[in-house]
Amino acid sequence: MHDIFRIRRATLQDIDIIAWHRARMFQDMGDVSDDAFEILRAKARLRLKEWFENGDYIGWVATPVDKPKMVVGGAGVQLQPILPRPLDASRIGEGPRGTIVNVFTEPQWRRRGSAGRLVNTSEGNEIAALPLGD
């Protein structure tokens, strides 16, 4: 199941599709009307561009292995500054905390494992390598 998708790190060139996915995510949940959809998409695009450029957002996209230019899903993490905190009784962590802020798969590509892989990637090795608190 997993070998039908390739997961790659999102780039600045993916902002349009990520903003579309974010607005679609809320639309599918019934949280945004058709009238507000375009407003949400445009505002998300502006903020995503800013966050990508500042390093405050990290995303991943899923593409079919046989169609690498077709983005069918994505997940994103917003990096937020937080105060130092205990990691355990003897270690103090500093640095940003990552919060998953969107996960979306195009309807015709759902139930094939891409969203699970995207979330695992956002919680897994790639994000663990970032300075998020140790």
N, CA, C and O atoms as a GROMACS GRO file, in nm:
protein
  536
    1MET      N    1   0.083  -0.120   0.000
    1MET     CA    2   0.000   0.000   0.000
    1MET      C    3   0.087   0.125   0.000
    1MET      O    4   0.056   0.221  -0.071
    2HIS      N    5   0.194   0.126   0.078
    2HIS     CA    6   0.276   0.246   0.094
    2HIS      C    7   0.358   0.280  -0.030
    2HIS      O    8   0.398   0.395  -0.049
    3ASP      N    9   0.384   0.182  -0.115
    3ASP     CA   10   0.472   0.209  -0.227
    3ASP      C   11   0.402   0.279  -0.343
    3ASP      O   12   0.466   0.305  -0.445
    4ILE      N   13   0.272   0.311  -0.331
    4ILE     CA   14   0.207   0.386  -0.439
    4ILE      C   15   0.227   0.536  -0.424
    4ILE      O   16   0.197   0.613  -0.516
    5PHE      N   17   0.277   0.580  -0.306
    5PHE     CA   18   0.301   0.721  -0.280
    5PHE      C   19   0.447   0.748  -0.251
    5PHE      O   20   0.518   0.666  -0.194
    6ARG      N   21   0.488   0.865  -0.291
    6ARG     CA   22   0.619   0.918  -0.252
    6ARG      C   23   0.590   1.038  -0.162
    6ARG      O   24   0.511   1.125  -0.198
    7ILE      N   25   0.654   1.041  -0.046
    7ILE     CA   26   0.640   1.155   0.046
    7ILE      C   27   0.766   1.238   0.032
    7ILE      O   28   0.878   1.187   0.043
    8ARG      N   29   0.747   1.367   0.008
    8ARG     CA   30   0.863   1.456  -0.002
    8ARG      C   31   0.837   1.582   0.079
    8ARG      O   32   0.723   1.616   0.109
    9ARG      N   33   0.944   1.649   0.113
    9ARG     CA   34   0.935   1.775   0.186
    9ARG      C   35   0.873   1.881   0.096
    9ARG      O   36   0.913   1.895  -0.020
   10ALA      N   37   0.778   1.954   0.147
   10ALA     CA   38   0.715   2.062   0.071
   10ALA      C   39   0.814   2.177   0.052
   10ALA      O   40   0.903   2.199   0.134
   11THR      N   41   0.798   2.248  -0.058
   11THR     CA   42   0.882   2.363  -0.089
   11THR      C   43   0.793   2.486  -0.107
   11THR      O   44   0.670   2.477  -0.107
   12LEU      N   45   0.857   2.598  -0.123
   12LEU     CA   46   0.785   2.723  -0.148
   12LEU      C   47   0.695   2.711  -0.272
   12LEU      O   48   0.590   2.775  -0.279
   13GLN      N   49   0.736   2.629  -0.368
   13GLN     CA   50   0.656   2.612  -0.489
   13GLN      C   51   0.526   2.535  -0.463
   13GLN      O   52   0.438   2.533  -0.550
   14ASP      N   53   0.512   2.473  -0.347
   14ASP     CA   54   0.392   2.397  -0.313
   14ASP      C   55   0.288   2.479  -0.237
   14ASP      O   56   0.184   2.426  -0.199
   15ILE      N   57   0.314   2.606  -0.215
   15ILE     CA   58   0.224   2.687  -0.132
   15ILE      C   59   0.081   2.692  -0.185
   15ILE      O   60  -0.013   2.684  -0.107
   16ASP      N   61   0.064   2.704  -0.314
   16ASP     CA   62  -0.072   2.712  -0.369
   16ASP      C   63  -0.153   2.587  -0.336
   16ASP      O   64  -0.268   2.596  -0.293
   17ILE      N   65  -0.094   2.470  -0.356
   17ILE     CA   66  -0.167   2.346  -0.328
   17ILE      C   67  -0.187   2.326  -0.178
   17ILE      O   68  -0.290   2.273  -0.136
   18ILE      N   69  -0.091   2.367  -0.096
   18ILE     CA   70  -0.107   2.355   0.049
   18ILE      C   71  -0.219   2.445   0.098
   18ILE      O   72  -0.300   2.404   0.182
   19ALA      N   73  -0.225   2.567   0.047
   19ALA     CA   74  -0.334   2.658   0.086
   19ALA      C   75  -0.469   2.602   0.040
   19ALA      O   76  -0.567   2.611   0.113
   20TRP      N   77  -0.474   2.545  -0.080
   20TRP     CA   78  -0.596   2.481  -0.130
   20TRP      C   79  -0.636   2.366  -0.038
   20TRP      O   80  -0.752   2.355   0.001
   21HIS      N   81  -0.539   2.281  -0.003
   21HIS     CA   82  -0.567   2.168   0.087
   21HIS      C   83  -0.618   2.216   0.222
   21HIS      O   84  -0.709   2.156   0.279
   22ARG      N   85  -0.559   2.322   0.274
   22ARG     CA   86  -0.604   2.372   0.406
   22ARG      C   87  -0.749   2.419   0.400
   22ARG      O   88  -0.828   2.387   0.488
   23ALA      N   89  -0.784   2.494   0.298
   23ALA     CA   90  -0.921   2.540   0.284
   23ALA      C   91  -1.015   2.422   0.260
   23ALA      O   92  -1.126   2.419   0.315
   24ARG      N   93  -0.974   2.325   0.179
   24ARG     CA   94  -1.056   2.206   0.154
   24ARG      C   95  -1.076   2.126   0.282
   24ARG      O   96  -1.184   2.073   0.306
   25MET      N   97  -0.971   2.116   0.364
   25MET     CA   98  -0.982   2.043   0.490
   25MET      C   99  -1.097   2.099   0.574
   25MET      O  100  -1.181   2.024   0.624
   26PHE      N  101  -1.101   2.232   0.588
   26PHE     CA  102  -1.207   2.295   0.667
   26PHE      C  103  -1.342   2.285   0.597
   26PHE      O  104  -1.445   2.272   0.663
   27GLN      N  105  -1.342   2.292   0.465
   27GLN     CA  106  -1.467   2.278   0.390
   27GLN      C  107  -1.525   2.137   0.409
   27GLN      O  108  -1.645   2.122   0.431
   28ASP      N  109  -1.440   2.037   0.400
   28ASP     CA  110  -1.486   1.899   0.418
   28ASP      C  111  -1.540   1.874   0.559
   28ASP      O  112  -1.628   1.789   0.578
   29MET      N  113  -1.488   1.946   0.657
   29MET     CA  114  -1.537   1.932   0.795
   29MET      C  115  -1.663   2.014   0.819
   29MET      O  116  -1.723   2.005   0.926
   30GLY      N  117  -1.703   2.095   0.720
   30GLY     CA  118  -1.821   2.179   0.735
   30GLY      C  119  -1.796   2.306   0.813
   30GLY      O  120  -1.890   2.370   0.860
   31ASP      N  121  -1.669   2.345   0.827
   31ASP     CA  122  -1.632   2.462   0.906
   31ASP      C  123  -1.616   2.590   0.826
   31ASP      O  124  -1.594   2.696   0.884
   32VAL      N  125  -1.626   2.583   0.692
   32VAL     CA  126  -1.615   2.703   0.610
   32VAL      C  127  -1.717   2.693   0.496
   32VAL      O  128  -1.729   2.589   0.431
   33SER      N  129  -1.789   2.801   0.475
   33SER     CA  130  -1.890   2.804   0.368
   33SER      C  131  -1.822   2.818   0.233
   33SER      O  132  -1.704   2.851   0.223
   34ASP      N  133  -1.899   2.791   0.130
   34ASP     CA  134  -1.846   2.810  -0.006
   34ASP      C  135  -1.804   2.954  -0.028
   34ASP      O  136  -1.705   2.981  -0.096
   35ASP      N  137  -1.880   3.049   0.031
   35ASP     CA  138  -1.848   3.191   0.015
   35ASP      C  139  -1.716   3.228   0.082
   35ASP      O  140  -1.643   3.314   0.033
   36ALA      N  141  -1.685   3.165   0.195
   36ALA     CA  142  -1.563   3.198   0.270
   36ALA      C  143  -1.442   3.116   0.225
   36ALA      O  144  -1.330   3.145   0.266
   37PHE      N  145  -1.464   3.014   0.144
   37PHE     CA  146  -1.355   2.925   0.101
   37PHE      C  147  -1.238   3.001   0.040
   37PHE      O  148  -1.124   2.983   0.081
   38GLU      N  149  -1.267   3.085  -0.058
   38GLU     CA  150  -1.161   3.157  -0.129
   38GLU      C  151  -1.089   3.255  -0.037
   38GLU      O  152  -0.968   3.275  -0.050
   39ILE      N  153  -1.161   3.316   0.055
   39ILE     CA  154  -1.098   3.408   0.152
   39ILE      C  155  -0.999   3.330   0.238
   39ILE      O  156  -0.886   3.373   0.258
   40LEU      N  157  -1.042   3.213   0.288
   40LEU     CA  158  -0.954   3.130   0.370
   40LEU      C  159  -0.833   3.085   0.289
   40LEU      O  160  -0.720   3.092   0.338
   41ARG      N  161  -0.854   3.038   0.167
   41ARG     CA  162  -0.743   2.991   0.084
   41ARG      C  163  -0.641   3.101   0.060
   41ARG      O  164  -0.520   3.078   0.072
   42ALA      N  165  -0.688   3.221   0.026
   42ALA     CA  166  -0.597   3.334  -0.002
   42ALA      C  167  -0.520   3.376   0.123
   42ALA      O  168  -0.400   3.402   0.117
   43LYS      N  169  -0.589   3.383   0.237
   43LYS     CA  170  -0.522   3.421   0.361
   43LYS      C  171  -0.421   3.315   0.404
   43LYS      O  172  -0.312   3.347   0.450
   44ALA      N  173  -0.458   3.188   0.388
   44ALA     CA  174  -0.366   3.080   0.422
   44ALA      C  175  -0.242   3.086   0.334
   44ALA      O  176  -0.131   3.064   0.381
   45ARG      N  177  -0.260   3.116   0.206
   45ARG     CA  178  -0.146   3.125   0.114
   45ARG      C  179  -0.048   3.233   0.158
   45ARG      O  180   0.073   3.211   0.159
   46LEU      N  181  -0.100   3.350   0.195
   46LEU     CA  182  -0.013   3.459   0.240
   46LEU      C  183   0.065   3.420   0.365
   46LEU      O  184   0.185   3.443   0.374
   47ARG      N  185  -0.005   3.360   0.462
   47ARG     CA  186   0.061   3.321   0.587
   47ARG      C  187   0.161   3.209   0.564
   47ARG      O  188   0.270   3.210   0.621
   48LEU      N  189   0.126   3.111   0.481
   48LEU     CA  190   0.218   3.001   0.452
   48LEU      C  191   0.346   3.053   0.386
   48LEU      O  192   0.455   3.008   0.420
   49LYS      N  193   0.332   3.147   0.293
   49LYS     CA  194   0.451   3.204   0.228
   49LYS      C  195   0.542   3.267   0.333
   49LYS      O  196   0.664   3.245   0.333
   50GLU      N  197   0.483   3.345   0.421
   50GLU     CA  198   0.560   3.409   0.528
   50GLU      C  199   0.627   3.304   0.618
   50GLU      O  200   0.746   3.314   0.648
   51TRP      N  201   0.551   3.204   0.659
   51TRP     CA  202   0.606   3.102   0.749
   51TRP      C  203   0.714   3.018   0.682
   51TRP      O  204   0.814   2.984   0.745
   52PHE      N  205   0.694   2.982   0.554
   52PHE     CA  206   0.798   2.909   0.481
   52PHE      C  207   0.926   2.990   0.478
   52PHE      O  208   1.034   2.938   0.507
   53GLU      N  209   0.914   3.117   0.442
   53GLU     CA  210   1.032   3.203   0.431
   53GLU      C  211   1.102   3.223   0.564
   53GLU      O  212   1.224   3.235   0.568
   54ASN      N  213   1.026   3.226   0.674
   54ASN     CA  214   1.083   3.246   0.808
   54ASN      C  215   1.125   3.116   0.875
   54ASN      O  216   1.186   3.118   0.982
   55GLY      N  217   1.093   3.002   0.814
   55GLY     CA  218   1.124   2.874   0.875
   55GLY      C  219   1.027   2.834   0.986
   55GLY      O  220   1.060   2.751   1.070
   56ASP      N  221   0.909   2.894   0.986
   56ASP     CA  222   0.809   2.866   1.090
   56ASP      C  223   0.709   2.758   1.047
   56ASP      O  224   0.617   2.728   1.123
   57TYR      N  225   0.725   2.700   0.929
   57TYR     CA  226   0.634   2.598   0.879
   57TYR      C  227   0.716   2.494   0.804
   57TYR      O  228   0.805   2.527   0.726
   58ILE      N  229   0.684   2.369   0.830
   58ILE     CA  230   0.746   2.258   0.759
   58ILE      C  231   0.632   2.171   0.710
   58ILE      O  232   0.541   2.138   0.785
   59GLY      N  233   0.638   2.134   0.584
   59GLY     CA  234   0.531   2.051   0.530
   59GLY      C  235   0.586   1.936   0.448
   59GLY      O  236   0.702   1.935   0.407
   60TRP      N  237   0.498   1.840   0.425
   60TRP     CA  238   0.529   1.725   0.342
   60TRP      C  239   0.412   1.705   0.248
   60TRP      O  240   0.297   1.732   0.285
   61VAL      N  241   0.439   1.658   0.128
   61VAL     CA  242   0.333   1.630   0.032
   61VAL      C  243   0.347   1.487  -0.017
   61VAL      O  244   0.456   1.430  -0.020
   62ALA      N  245   0.232   1.430  -0.055
   62ALA     CA  246   0.228   1.296  -0.110
   62ALA      C  247   0.199   1.307  -0.260
   62ALA      O  248   0.110   1.380  -0.302
   63THR      N  249   0.276   1.233  -0.338
   63THR     CA  250   0.254   1.226  -0.482
   63THR      C  251   0.248   1.078  -0.521
   63THR      O  252   0.318   0.996  -0.462
   64PRO      N  253   0.166   1.044  -0.619
   64PRO     CA  254   0.171   0.906  -0.668
   64PRO      C  255   0.310   0.879  -0.726
   64PRO      O  256   0.368   0.965  -0.792
   65VAL      N  257   0.362   0.760  -0.702
   65VAL     CA  258   0.496   0.726  -0.750
   65VAL      C  259   0.506   0.745  -0.901
   65VAL      O  260   0.608   0.792  -0.951
   66ASP      N  261   0.400   0.710  -0.973
   66ASP     CA  262   0.404   0.720  -1.119
   66ASP      C  263   0.366   0.859  -1.173
   66ASP      O  264   0.370   0.882  -1.294
   67LYS      N  265   0.329   0.954  -1.081
   67LYS     CA  266   0.294   1.090  -1.122
   67LYS      C  267   0.355   1.188  -1.020
   67LYS      O  268   0.282   1.249  -0.942
   68PRO      N  269   0.487   1.204  -1.020
   68PRO     CA  270   0.554   1.281  -0.915
   68PRO      C  271   0.520   1.430  -0.910
   68PRO      O  272   0.550   1.496  -0.811
   69LYS      N  273   0.459   1.484  -1.014
   69LYS     CA  274   0.421   1.626  -1.012
   69LYS      C  275   0.278   1.648  -0.961
   69LYS      O  276   0.236   1.762  -0.943
   70MET      N  277   0.204   1.539  -0.939
   70MET     CA  278   0.065   1.548  -0.893
   70MET      C  279   0.060   1.533  -0.741
   70MET      O  280   0.077   1.423  -0.688
   71VAL      N  281   0.037   1.644  -0.671
   71VAL     CA  282   0.028   1.641  -0.526
   71VAL      C  283  -0.115   1.601  -0.488
   71VAL      O  284  -0.210   1.670  -0.525
   72VAL      N  285  -0.129   1.489  -0.415
   72VAL     CA  286  -0.262   1.438  -0.380
   72VAL      C  287  -0.292   1.450  -0.230
   72VAL      O  288  -0.402   1.420  -0.186
   73GLY      N  289  -0.194   1.494  -0.153
   73GLY     CA  290  -0.215   1.511  -0.010
   73GLY      C  291  -0.100   1.586   0.052
   73GLY      O  292   0.006   1.602  -0.008
   74GLY      N  293  -0.122   1.629   0.174
   74GLY     CA  294  -0.017   1.701   0.244
   74GLY      C  295  -0.043   1.709   0.392
   74GLY      O  296  -0.154   1.689   0.440
   75ALA      N  297   0.063   1.739   0.464
   75ALA     CA  298   0.055   1.762   0.608
   75ALA      C  299   0.156   1.871   0.642
   75ALA      O  300   0.261   1.881   0.579
   76GLY      N  301   0.123   1.952   0.741
   76GLY     CA  302   0.211   2.061   0.778
   76GLY      C  303   0.223   2.081   0.926
   76GLY      O  304   0.130   2.053   1.002
   77VAL      N  305   0.338   2.129   0.966
   77VAL     CA  306   0.370   2.155   1.106
   77VAL      C  307   0.409   2.301   1.121
   77VAL      O  308   0.497   2.351   1.052
   78GLN      N  309   0.342   2.369   1.212
   78GLN     CA  310   0.378   2.506   1.248
   78GLN      C  311   0.475   2.500   1.365
   78GLN      O  312   0.446   2.436   1.466
   79LEU      N  313   0.588   2.566   1.351
   79LEU     CA  314   0.685   2.573   1.460
   79LEU      C  315   0.658   2.699   1.541
   79LEU      O  316   0.657   2.810   1.487
   80GLN      N  317   0.637   2.681   1.670
   80GLN     CA  318   0.601   2.792   1.758
   80GLN      C  319   0.703   2.805   1.871
   80GLN      O  320   0.740   2.705   1.933
   81PRO      N  321   0.748   2.927   1.898
   81PRO     CA  322   0.840   2.944   2.010
   81PRO      C  323   0.765   2.921   2.142
   81PRO      O  324   0.652   2.965   2.160
   82ILE      N  325   0.832   2.852   2.232
   82ILE     CA  326   0.776   2.833   2.365
   82ILE      C  327   0.886   2.852   2.468
   82ILE      O  328   1.004   2.848   2.433
   83LEU      N  329   0.849   2.872   2.590
   83LEU     CA  330   0.946   2.891   2.698
   83LEU      C  331   1.021   2.761   2.726
   83LEU      O  332   0.972   2.653   2.695
   84PRO      N  333   1.142   2.771   2.786
   84PRO     CA  334   1.213   2.650   2.826
   84PRO      C  335   1.123   2.563   2.914
   84PRO      O  336   1.039   2.614   2.989
   85ARG      N  337   1.141   2.431   2.903
   85ARG     CA  338   1.056   2.338   2.976
   85ARG      C  339   1.135   2.214   3.014
   85ARG      O  340   1.234   2.180   2.948
   86PRO      N  341   1.093   2.147   3.119
   86PRO     CA  342   1.163   2.022   3.155
   86PRO      C  343   1.133   1.912   3.054
   86PRO      O  344   1.017   1.890   3.018
   87LEU      N  345   1.236   1.843   3.010
   87LEU     CA  346   1.219   1.726   2.926
   87LEU      C  347   1.204   1.602   3.013
   87LEU      O  348   1.129   1.510   2.981
   88ASP      N  349   1.276   1.603   3.122
   88ASP     CA  350   1.265   1.502   3.228
   88ASP      C  351   1.319   1.568   3.354
   88ASP      O  352   1.342   1.689   3.354
   89ALA      N  353   1.339   1.494   3.459
   89ALA     CA  354   1.378   1.553   3.588
   89ALA      C  355   1.511   1.626   3.585
   89ALA      O  356   1.535   1.713   3.669
   90SER      N  357   1.599   1.594   3.491
   90SER     CA  358   1.732   1.655   3.492
   90SER      C  359   1.768   1.730   3.363
   90SER      O  360   1.878   1.784   3.355
   91ARG      N  361   1.680   1.734   3.264
   91ARG     CA  362   1.712   1.802   3.139
   91ARG      C  363   1.608   1.908   3.108
   91ARG      O  364   1.488   1.888   3.127
   92ILE      N  365   1.657   2.022   3.057
   92ILE     CA  366   1.570   2.133   3.019
   92ILE      C  367   1.574   2.147   2.868
   92ILE      O  368   1.681   2.150   2.807
   93GLY      N  369   1.458   2.156   2.807
   93GLY     CA  370   1.448   2.172   2.663
   93GLY      C  371   1.422   2.317   2.628
   93GLY      O  372   1.355   2.390   2.701
   94GLU      N  373   1.476   2.358   2.515
   94GLU     CA  374   1.452   2.492   2.463
   94GLU      C  375   1.426   2.481   2.314
   94GLU      O  376   1.457   2.379   2.252
   95GLY      N  377   1.371   2.584   2.257
   95GLY     CA  378   1.346   2.584   2.114
   95GLY      C  379   1.199   2.572   2.084
   95GLY      O  380   1.116   2.562   2.174
   96PRO      N  381   1.166   2.573   1.955
   96PRO     CA  382   1.025   2.573   1.915
   96PRO      C  383   0.959   2.437   1.936
   96PRO      O  384   1.026   2.334   1.950
   97ARG      N  385   0.828   2.440   1.938
   97ARG     CA  386   0.747   2.318   1.943
   97ARG      C  387   0.669   2.310   1.813
   97ARG      O  388   0.614   2.409   1.767
   98GLY      N  389   0.664   2.192   1.756
   98GLY     CA  390   0.590   2.171   1.634
   98GLY      C  391   0.448   2.126   1.662
   98GLY      O  392   0.425   2.036   1.743
   99THR      N  393   0.352   2.188   1.594
   99THR     CA  394   0.212   2.150   1.605
   99THR      C  395   0.160   2.118   1.465
   99THR      O  396   0.171   2.200   1.374
  100ILE      N  397   0.104   1.998   1.448
  100ILE     CA  398   0.045   1.963   1.319
  100ILE      C  399  -0.079   2.050   1.300
  100ILE      O  400  -0.172   2.045   1.380
  101VAL      N  401  -0.079   2.129   1.192
  101VAL     CA  402  -0.190   2.224   1.170
  101VAL      C  403  -0.277   2.188   1.051
  101VAL      O  404  -0.385   2.245   1.036
  102ASN      N  405  -0.235   2.097   0.967
  102ASN     CA  406  -0.323   2.051   0.860
  102ASN      C  407  -0.277   1.916   0.806
  102ASN      O  408  -0.158   1.888   0.794
  103VAL      N  409  -0.376   1.835   0.772
  103VAL     CA  410  -0.356   1.708   0.704
  103VAL      C  411  -0.473   1.695   0.607
  103VAL      O  412  -0.589   1.708   0.646
  104PHE      N  413  -0.443   1.670   0.481
  104PHE     CA  414  -0.550   1.659   0.382
  104PHE      C  415  -0.508   1.565   0.270
  104PHE      O  416  -0.392   1.565   0.228
  105THR      N  417  -0.603   1.486   0.222
  105THR     CA  418  -0.584   1.402   0.104
  105THR      C  419  -0.702   1.426   0.010
  105THR      O  420  -0.817   1.430   0.054
  106GLU      N  421  -0.673   1.443  -0.118
  106GLU     CA  422  -0.779   1.459  -0.217
  106GLU      C  423  -0.873   1.339  -0.208
  106GLU      O  424  -0.826   1.226  -0.195
  107PRO      N  425  -1.005   1.362  -0.215
  107PRO     CA  426  -1.102   1.255  -0.193
  107PRO      C  427  -1.078   1.128  -0.275
  107PRO      O  428  -1.092   1.017  -0.222
  108GLN      N  429  -1.043   1.142  -0.401
  108GLN     CA  430  -1.025   1.023  -0.484
  108GLN      C  431  -0.901   0.942  -0.447
  108GLN      O  432  -0.884   0.831  -0.497
  109TRP      N  433  -0.814   0.996  -0.361
  109TRP     CA  434  -0.691   0.928  -0.319
  109TRP      C  435  -0.698   0.881  -0.174
  109TRP      O  436  -0.600   0.828  -0.123
  110ARG      N  437  -0.810   0.898  -0.109
  110ARG     CA  438  -0.824   0.859   0.032
  110ARG      C  439  -0.830   0.707   0.047
  110ARG      O  440  -0.857   0.634  -0.048
  111ARG      N  441  -0.804   0.662   0.170
  111ARG     CA  442  -0.810   0.520   0.209
  111ARG      C  443  -0.702   0.437   0.140
  111ARG      O  444  -0.720   0.318   0.114
  112ARG      N  445  -0.590   0.503   0.110
  112ARG     CA  446  -0.478   0.430   0.048
  112ARG      C  447  -0.349   0.445   0.129
  112ARG      O  448  -0.244   0.396   0.088
  113GLY      N  449  -0.357   0.513   0.244
  113GLY     CA  450  -0.242   0.519   0.333
  113GLY      C  451  -0.160   0.646   0.329
  113GLY      O  452  -0.064   0.659   0.405
  114SER      N  453  -0.194   0.741   0.242
  114SER     CA  454  -0.108   0.860   0.231
  114SER      C  455  -0.114   0.947   0.357
  114SER      O  456  -0.010   0.996   0.403
  115ALA      N  457  -0.233   0.968   0.414
  115ALA     CA  458  -0.244   1.055   0.532
  115ALA      C  459  -0.166   0.998   0.649
  115ALA      O  460  -0.098   1.071   0.721
  116GLY      N  461  -0.176   0.868   0.670
  116GLY     CA  462  -0.100   0.805   0.778
  116GLY      C  463   0.050   0.822   0.760
  116GLY      O  464   0.122   0.850   0.855
  117ARG      N  465   0.096   0.804   0.638
  117ARG     CA  466   0.238   0.823   0.610
  117ARG      C  467   0.281   0.967   0.630
  117ARG      O  468   0.390   0.993   0.682
  118LEU      N  469   0.196   1.062   0.590
  118LEU     CA  470   0.228   1.204   0.609
  118LEU      C  471   0.238   1.238   0.757
  118LEU      O  472   0.332   1.306   0.799
  119VAL      N  473   0.142   1.193   0.836
  119VAL     CA  474   0.145   1.222   0.980
  119VAL      C  475   0.265   1.154   1.045
  119VAL      O  476   0.333   1.215   1.128
  120ASN      N  477   0.292   1.030   1.009
  120ASN     CA  478   0.409   0.962   1.065
  120ASN      C  479   0.538   1.033   1.029
  120ASN      O  480   0.630   1.041   1.110
  121THR      N  481   0.545   1.085   0.907
  121THR     CA  482   0.664   1.160   0.866
  121THR      C  483   0.676   1.289   0.948
  121THR      O  484   0.785   1.324   0.993
  122SER      N  485   0.563   1.359   0.966
  122SER     CA  486   0.568   1.485   1.040
  122SER      C  487   0.601   1.464   1.186
  122SER      O  488   0.658   1.553   1.250
  123GLU      N  489   0.568   1.348   1.241
  123GLU     CA  490   0.600   1.317   1.380
  123GLU      C  491   0.731   1.240   1.393
  123GLU      O  492   0.784   1.226   1.503
  124GLY      N  493   0.783   1.192   1.283
  124GLY     CA  494   0.894   1.098   1.287
  124GLY      C  495   1.030   1.157   1.263
  124GLY      O  496   1.064   1.264   1.312
  125ASN      N  497   1.108   1.084   1.187
  125ASN     CA  498   1.251   1.110   1.172
  125ASN      C  499   1.285   1.250   1.124
  125ASN      O  500   1.374   1.314   1.181
  126GLU      N  501   1.217   1.299   1.022
  126GLU     CA  502   1.255   1.430   0.969
  126GLU      C  503   1.236   1.540   1.072
  126GLU      O  504   1.323   1.625   1.089
  127ILE      N  505   1.125   1.539   1.142
  127ILE     CA  506   1.102   1.645   1.239
  127ILE      C  507   1.185   1.622   1.365
  127ILE      O  508   1.222   1.718   1.433
  128ALA      N  509   1.215   1.497   1.397
  128ALA     CA  510   1.299   1.469   1.512
  128ALA      C  511   1.440   1.525   1.494
  128ALA      O  512   1.509   1.554   1.592
  129ALA      N  513   1.481   1.540   1.369
  129ALA     CA  514   1.614   1.593   1.342
  129ALA      C  515   1.621   1.746   1.358
  129ALA      O  516   1.729   1.804   1.358
  130LEU      N  517   1.507   1.810   1.373
  130LEU     CA  518   1.505   1.955   1.389
  130LEU      C  519   1.528   1.992   1.535
  130LEU      O  520   1.501   1.911   1.624
  131PRO      N  521   1.579   2.112   1.562
  131PRO     CA  522   1.604   2.152   1.701
  131PRO      C  523   1.474   2.191   1.771
  131PRO      O  524   1.443   2.310   1.784
  132LEU      N  525   1.399   2.091   1.816
  132LEU     CA  526   1.270   2.118   1.878
  132LEU      C  527   1.270   2.100   2.028
  132LEU      O  528   1.164   2.081   2.087
  133GLY      N  529   1.384   2.105   2.092
  133GLY     CA  530   1.376   2.103   2.236
  133GLY      C  531   1.488   2.032   2.310
  133GLY      O  532   1.488   2.035   2.433
  134ASP      N  533   1.580   1.971   2.246
  134ASP     CA  534   1.690   1.906   2.319
  134ASP      C  535   1.812   1.994   2.323
  134ASP      O  536   1.914   1.955   2.381
   0.00000   0.00000   0.00000
